[in-house]
Amino acid sequence: MITISQKAKEKIIQILKEQNGNQESYLRIYVVPSGCCGLDFAIEVTNETDSADNFIDMQDFKLVVDDFSYPFIENLAIDLVEKEGKEYFVLNINKQYENSCNCNCNCGCDCK
C-alpha cells in the first residue's frame, strides 16, 4: 500500500491541476536500477500511458506504475520536504529492497 503525506498529496494535486490543461494527467512512479546495489524511485507528471501501466486510484488523482516497477512499490511512502526555501518529494521504499544486490560481482556491496 502506498502512503502519501497530506502535504505531499496537496502538492501533487496542485501540480497535476497546473499541468492538466484539457488532458488528464497522472503521477508516474517508476523504478530505476541503481548500479548493482539497489533501486532508485523517480516520479514525473505524465498524460501518456500504455498497456503495461497499472493505475492506482488515490481518490483525488491517479498514480501510474509500469509493470517492472509495480512489485517494488508496496509500502512506498511519499512525503514533501521543505528545506532552505525549496520543496521536494521524498520517496521511501520498503527496506526489503534496499541494498539488495543481484549481480554477484564481488563488488563489496554485501550482496547475498
Biotite code that builds the C-alpha atoms (Angstrom):
import biotite.structure as struc

atoms = struc.array([
    struc.Atom([0.000, 0.000, 0.000], chain_id="A", res_id=1, res_name="MET", atom_name="CA", element="C"),
    struc.Atom([1.280, 3.443, -0.903], chain_id="A", res_id=2, res_name="ILE", atom_name="CA", element="C"),
    struc.Atom([1.035, 6.166, 1.704], chain_id="A", res_id=3, res_name="THR", atom_name="CA", element="C"),
    struc.Atom([1.202, 9.840, 0.838], chain_id="A", res_id=4, res_name="ILE", atom_name="CA", element="C"),
    struc.Atom([1.529, 12.557, 3.462], chain_id="A", res_id=5, res_name="SER", atom_name="CA", element="C"),
    struc.Atom([-1.109, 15.282, 3.452], chain_id="A", res_id=6, res_name="GLN", atom_name="CA", element="C"),
    struc.Atom([1.474, 17.911, 2.403], chain_id="A", res_id=7, res_name="LYS", atom_name="CA", element="C"),
    struc.Atom([2.653, 15.731, -0.491], chain_id="A", res_id=8, res_name="ALA", atom_name="CA", element="C"),
    struc.Atom([-0.921, 14.986, -1.552], chain_id="A", res_id=9, res_name="LYS", atom_name="CA", element="C"),
    struc.Atom([-1.829, 18.678, -1.649], chain_id="A", res_id=10, res_name="GLU", atom_name="CA", element="C"),
    struc.Atom([1.290, 19.497, -3.699], chain_id="A", res_id=11, res_name="LYS", atom_name="CA", element="C"),
    struc.Atom([0.647, 16.631, -6.139], chain_id="A", res_id=12, res_name="ILE", atom_name="CA", element="C"),
    struc.Atom([-2.927, 17.814, -6.687], chain_id="A", res_id=13, res_name="ILE", atom_name="CA", element="C"),
    struc.Atom([-1.679, 21.380, -7.275], chain_id="A", res_id=14, res_name="GLN", atom_name="CA", element="C"),
    struc.Atom([0.969, 20.212, -9.768], chain_id="A", res_id=15, res_name="ILE", atom_name="CA", element="C"),
    struc.Atom([-1.476, 17.994, -11.658], chain_id="A", res_id=16, res_name="LEU", atom_name="CA", element="C"),
    struc.Atom([-4.002, 20.843, -11.919], chain_id="A", res_id=17, res_name="LYS", atom_name="CA", element="C"),
    struc.Atom([-1.317, 23.182, -13.259], chain_id="A", res_id=18, res_name="GLU", atom_name="CA", element="C"),
    struc.Atom([-0.140, 20.596, -15.808], chain_id="A", res_id=19, res_name="GLN", atom_name="CA", element="C"),
    struc.Atom([-3.566, 19.312, -16.746], chain_id="A", res_id=20, res_name="ASN", atom_name="CA", element="C"),
    struc.Atom([-4.896, 21.716, -19.348], chain_id="A", res_id=21, res_name="GLY", atom_name="CA", element="C"),
    struc.Atom([-7.605, 19.744, -21.160], chain_id="A", res_id=22, res_name="ASN", atom_name="CA", element="C"),
    struc.Atom([-5.912, 16.389, -20.703], chain_id="A", res_id=23, res_name="GLN", atom_name="CA", element="C"),
    struc.Atom([-5.991, 14.039, -17.745], chain_id="A", res_id=24, res_name="GLU", atom_name="CA", element="C"),
    struc.Atom([-2.588, 13.965, -16.043], chain_id="A", res_id=25, res_name="SER", atom_name="CA", element="C"),
    struc.Atom([-1.152, 11.298, -13.791], chain_id="A", res_id=26, res_name="TYR", atom_name="CA", element="C"),
    struc.Atom([1.721, 10.998, -11.382], chain_id="A", res_id=27, res_name="LEU", atom_name="CA", element="C"),
    struc.Atom([4.013, 8.282, -12.734], chain_id="A", res_id=28, res_name="ARG", atom_name="CA", element="C"),
    struc.Atom([6.192, 6.382, -10.280], chain_id="A", res_id=29, res_name="ILE", atom_name="CA", element="C"),
    struc.Atom([8.940, 4.185, -11.655], chain_id="A", res_id=30, res_name="TYR", atom_name="CA", element="C"),
    struc.Atom([11.989, 2.265, -10.543], chain_id="A", res_id=31, res_name="VAL", atom_name="CA", element="C"),
    struc.Atom([15.445, 2.834, -11.962], chain_id="A", res_id=32, res_name="VAL", atom_name="CA", element="C"),
    struc.Atom([18.104, 0.193, -11.241], chain_id="A", res_id=33, res_name="PRO", atom_name="CA", element="C"),
    struc.Atom([20.902, 1.878, -9.319], chain_id="A", res_id=34, res_name="SER", atom_name="CA", element="C"),
    struc.Atom([24.139, 0.124, -10.175], chain_id="A", res_id=35, res_name="GLY", atom_name="CA", element="C"),
    struc.Atom([24.387, -3.266, -8.602], chain_id="A", res_id=36, res_name="CYS", atom_name="CA", element="C"),
    struc.Atom([23.322, -2.169, -5.153], chain_id="A", res_id=37, res_name="CYS", atom_name="CA", element="C"),
    struc.Atom([19.687, -1.224, -5.294], chain_id="A", res_id=38, res_name="GLY", atom_name="CA", element="C"),
    struc.Atom([16.864, 0.736, -6.794], chain_id="A", res_id=39, res_name="LEU", atom_name="CA", element="C"),
    struc.Atom([16.023, 4.404, -7.100], chain_id="A", res_id=40, res_name="ASP", atom_name="CA", element="C"),
    struc.Atom([12.483, 5.692, -7.414], chain_id="A", res_id=41, res_name="PHE", atom_name="CA", element="C"),
    struc.Atom([11.523, 8.531, -9.690], chain_id="A", res_id=42, res_name="ALA", atom_name="CA", element="C"),
    struc.Atom([8.306, 10.450, -10.260], chain_id="A", res_id=43, res_name="ILE", atom_name="CA", element="C"),
    struc.Atom([7.016, 12.587, -13.073], chain_id="A", res_id=44, res_name="GLU", atom_name="CA", element="C"),
    struc.Atom([3.792, 14.099, -14.317], chain_id="A", res_id=45, res_name="VAL", atom_name="CA", element="C"),
    struc.Atom([2.529, 12.485, -17.496], chain_id="A", res_id=46, res_name="THR", atom_name="CA", element="C"),
    struc.Atom([-0.537, 12.231, -19.664], chain_id="A", res_id=47, res_name="ASN", atom_name="CA", element="C"),
    struc.Atom([0.893, 9.313, -21.647], chain_id="A", res_id=48, res_name="GLU", atom_name="CA", element="C"),
    struc.Atom([0.142, 5.726, -20.686], chain_id="A", res_id=49, res_name="THR", atom_name="CA", element="C"),
    struc.Atom([0.383, 2.335, -22.337], chain_id="A", res_id=50, res_name="ASP", atom_name="CA", element="C"),
    struc.Atom([-0.857, -1.224, -21.879], chain_id="A", res_id=51, res_name="SER", atom_name="CA", element="C"),
    struc.Atom([1.997, -2.073, -19.461], chain_id="A", res_id=52, res_name="ALA", atom_name="CA", element="C"),
    struc.Atom([0.795, 0.542, -16.964], chain_id="A", res_id=53, res_name="ASP", atom_name="CA", element="C"),
    struc.Atom([-1.072, -0.076, -13.739], chain_id="A", res_id=54, res_name="ASN", atom_name="CA", element="C"),
    struc.Atom([-3.381, 2.624, -12.392], chain_id="A", res_id=55, res_name="PHE", atom_name="CA", element="C"),
    struc.Atom([-3.786, 3.245, -8.680], chain_id="A", res_id=56, res_name="ILE", atom_name="CA", element="C"),
    struc.Atom([-6.698, 5.445, -7.664], chain_id="A", res_id=57, res_name="ASP", atom_name="CA", element="C"),
    struc.Atom([-5.692, 7.762, -4.822], chain_id="A", res_id=58, res_name="MET", atom_name="CA", element="C"),
    struc.Atom([-9.196, 9.388, -4.782], chain_id="A", res_id=59, res_name="GLN", atom_name="CA", element="C"),
    struc.Atom([-8.062, 12.864, -5.861], chain_id="A", res_id=60, res_name="ASP", atom_name="CA", element="C"),
    struc.Atom([-5.637, 11.674, -8.548], chain_id="A", res_id=61, res_name="PHE", atom_name="CA", element="C"),
    struc.Atom([-4.248, 8.536, -10.138], chain_id="A", res_id=62, res_name="LYS", atom_name="CA", element="C"),
    struc.Atom([-0.800, 7.046, -9.935], chain_id="A", res_id=63, res_name="LEU", atom_name="CA", element="C"),
    struc.Atom([0.612, 5.220, -12.946], chain_id="A", res_id=64, res_name="VAL", atom_name="CA", element="C"),
    struc.Atom([3.177, 2.477, -12.433], chain_id="A", res_id=65, res_name="VAL", atom_name="CA", element="C"),
    struc.Atom([4.728, 0.314, -15.156], chain_id="A", res_id=66, res_name="ASP", atom_name="CA", element="C"),
    struc.Atom([4.793, -3.495, -14.822], chain_id="A", res_id=67, res_name="ASP", atom_name="CA", element="C"),
    struc.Atom([8.516, -3.596, -13.954], chain_id="A", res_id=68, res_name="PHE", atom_name="CA", element="C"),
    struc.Atom([8.174, -1.081, -11.132], chain_id="A", res_id=69, res_name="SER", atom_name="CA", element="C"),
    struc.Atom([4.865, -2.312, -9.737], chain_id="A", res_id=70, res_name="TYR", atom_name="CA", element="C"),
    struc.Atom([6.248, -5.106, -7.489], chain_id="A", res_id=71, res_name="PRO", atom_name="CA", element="C"),
    struc.Atom([8.583, -2.634, -5.781], chain_id="A", res_id=72, res_name="PHE", atom_name="CA", element="C"),
    struc.Atom([6.020, -0.017, -4.729], chain_id="A", res_id=73, res_name="ILE", atom_name="CA", element="C"),
    struc.Atom([4.475, -1.998, -1.902], chain_id="A", res_id=74, res_name="GLU", atom_name="CA", element="C"),
    struc.Atom([4.798, 0.062, 1.287], chain_id="A", res_id=75, res_name="ASN", atom_name="CA", element="C"),
    struc.Atom([6.114, 3.083, -0.601], chain_id="A", res_id=76, res_name="LEU", atom_name="CA", element="C"),
    struc.Atom([5.805, 6.328, 1.368], chain_id="A", res_id=77, res_name="ALA", atom_name="CA", element="C"),
    struc.Atom([5.792, 9.714, -0.367], chain_id="A", res_id=78, res_name="ILE", atom_name="CA", element="C"),
    struc.Atom([6.391, 12.900, 1.591], chain_id="A", res_id=79, res_name="ASP", atom_name="CA", element="C"),
    struc.Atom([7.022, 16.542, 0.771], chain_id="A", res_id=80, res_name="LEU", atom_name="CA", element="C"),
    struc.Atom([10.019, 18.132, 2.444], chain_id="A", res_id=81, res_name="VAL", atom_name="CA", element="C"),
    struc.Atom([10.694, 21.853, 2.683], chain_id="A", res_id=82, res_name="GLU", atom_name="CA", element="C"),
    struc.Atom([14.306, 22.819, 3.215], chain_id="A", res_id=83, res_name="LYS", atom_name="CA", element="C"),
    struc.Atom([16.136, 26.088, 2.657], chain_id="A", res_id=84, res_name="GLU", atom_name="CA", element="C"),
    struc.Atom([13.184, 27.560, 0.787], chain_id="A", res_id=85, res_name="GLY", atom_name="CA", element="C"),
    struc.Atom([12.845, 24.611, -1.602], chain_id="A", res_id=86, res_name="LYS", atom_name="CA", element="C"),
    struc.Atom([10.303, 21.811, -1.761], chain_id="A", res_id=87, res_name="GLU", atom_name="CA", element="C"),
    struc.Atom([10.982, 18.292, -2.922], chain_id="A", res_id=88, res_name="TYR", atom_name="CA", element="C"),
    struc.Atom([9.382, 14.886, -2.733], chain_id="A", res_id=89, res_name="PHE", atom_name="CA", element="C"),
    struc.Atom([10.958, 12.090, -0.740], chain_id="A", res_id=90, res_name="VAL", atom_name="CA", element="C"),
    struc.Atom([10.130, 8.508, -1.644], chain_id="A", res_id=91, res_name="LEU", atom_name="CA", element="C"),
    struc.Atom([10.991, 5.904, 0.964], chain_id="A", res_id=92, res_name="ASN", atom_name="CA", element="C"),
    struc.Atom([10.968, 2.331, -0.184], chain_id="A", res_id=93, res_name="ILE", atom_name="CA", element="C"),
    struc.Atom([10.338, -0.907, 1.619], chain_id="A", res_id=94, res_name="ASN", atom_name="CA", element="C"),
    struc.Atom([13.592, -1.793, 3.375], chain_id="A", res_id=95, res_name="LYS", atom_name="CA", element="C"),
    struc.Atom([13.412, -5.264, 1.851], chain_id="A", res_id=96, res_name="GLN", atom_name="CA", element="C"),
    struc.Atom([14.780, -3.886, -1.440], chain_id="A", res_id=97, res_name="TYR", atom_name="CA", element="C"),
    struc.Atom([17.371, -1.501, -0.083], chain_id="A", res_id=98, res_name="GLU", atom_name="CA", element="C"),
    struc.Atom([20.911, -2.543, -0.904], chain_id="A", res_id=99, res_name="ASN", atom_name="CA", element="C"),
    struc.Atom([19.726, -5.777, -2.457], chain_id="A", res_id=100, res_name="SER", atom_name="CA", element="C"),
    struc.Atom([22.345, -6.766, -4.972], chain_id="A", res_id=101, res_name="CYS", atom_name="CA", element="C"),
    struc.Atom([21.677, -9.446, -7.536], chain_id="A", res_id=102, res_name="ASN", atom_name="CA", element="C"),
    struc.Atom([24.851, -9.046, -9.509], chain_id="A", res_id=103, res_name="CYS", atom_name="CA", element="C"),
    struc.Atom([27.102, -11.478, -7.613], chain_id="A", res_id=104, res_name="ASN", atom_name="CA", element="C"),
    struc.Atom([30.033, -9.396, -8.856], chain_id="A", res_id=105, res_name="CYS", atom_name="CA", element="C"),
    struc.Atom([32.031, -9.331, -5.615], chain_id="A", res_id=106, res_name="ASN", atom_name="CA", element="C"),
    struc.Atom([31.888, -5.553, -5.669], chain_id="A", res_id=107, res_name="CYS", atom_name="CA", element="C"),
    struc.Atom([31.775, -5.213, -1.902], chain_id="A", res_id=108, res_name="GLY", atom_name="CA", element="C"),
    struc.Atom([28.111, -4.288, -1.676], chain_id="A", res_id=109, res_name="CYS", atom_name="CA", element="C"),
    struc.Atom([27.263, -7.176, 0.650], chain_id="A", res_id=110, res_name="ASP", atom_name="CA", element="C"),
    struc.Atom([25.144, -8.987, -1.892], chain_id="A", res_id=111, res_name="CYS", atom_name="CA", element="C"),
    struc.Atom([23.578, -12.110, -0.523], chain_id="A", res_id=112, res_name="LYS", atom_name="CA", element="C"),
])
